[in-house]
Amino acid sequence: MKYYFYTDEEEQPCYDKQHFIDEMKRFGINEMEVFEAITCRETNIFYCEFSQEWGDKGEDTCGKRCNHYEPRNGIKGCCKFYSNIGYEAGKKVTLRLK
């Protein structure tokens, strides 16, 4: 699935194309300039998809201490909300309603 940002500023959430289509319909516009989200793998930090925050891997911020920890396999191990894939803004594109 492809994701986009509203701006090219850092530390902002990215959204799928349907989000922007819904926004265009809501505001009665036919096109919107956005920035493509490019994936990048991180090595020293992780992203929590539940809290939508970044954390340092070595600081014991993810795991059984977290109230939202849920193992991917249902038993133990990596949390289902843990990700080492981040997104950064790429080129500016124009999304249009059909």
N, C-alpha and C positions, 0 to 999 in steps of 0.2 A: 504494500500500500504506500502511496506517495503522500508526503506531508509538506505543509507550507507554513511560513511565518508571516505575520502582519508586517514586520519591519526586519531590518538586518541587525538590530541591536542584540547584544548578548543577554542571556538569562531570561528567556521568554518561552512560553509553551508553543509547540507547533501543533497544527490541526490537520485533519484530512480534508480533501477537496469538498466533501459534502458540507462541512462546517461553513466554508466560505460561500458555497451556493446558497445555503440557508440564510446567511447574512445578507447576501445580495438581494434575495427575495424580500427579506424583512425590511430593508432600507429602500427597496424599489430602484435598484441600480442594475445595469446589465453587464458591467465588468468591474474588476478589482485588480489592482497591482499587488502582488505578493512576492515572497521570496521562497524559492525551493528549499526544502530541508535536505541537507546532505548528511548521511550517516558517517560517524567517526567512532572508532573503537577506543575506549579509554583504558589505561592500564593501572593507574593509581587511585582512581575514583570510581564510584558506582552511582547509578541512578535508581531511586526508589519510585516505581510507577504508582504506588499507592499515595505516598506523601508528595510526589512530584518535586522531590528535592535531591540534590547531589550530596554525597558523603564520601569521606576518605575511607579507603578499604581497610587500613590498619587500625582504625580507632574503635573497633568493636561496636559500630553503630547499627549494624544489621545482624539479625539473628534472633535467638530466643529472648533477648532483652526487649525486643520490639513487640508492642501489643498487637501488631498487624502481621507478624511473622506467620507465613503458611508455607510449609515445604512443597516444592513442585511435585514431588512424588507422593505426597500425603503422609510420609513417615518422618523423614529428617533430611537435612541438607539444605541446598540453596533455596531461598525464598522465591515464591512465584512472582513477587514484585521487583526482584533484583534484576538489574540490567547493566551491562558495561558498554552499551551502545548509546551514544549521544547524537545530537543533531546540531548542525551549524547552518547558518544561512548561506545559500548559494546565490545563483543569479536571479535577477528580478524577472518575473513572468506576469502575464496578464491572463486572468481567468475570466471566461465569458459565459453567460447564460446562453443556452441554446434556444 
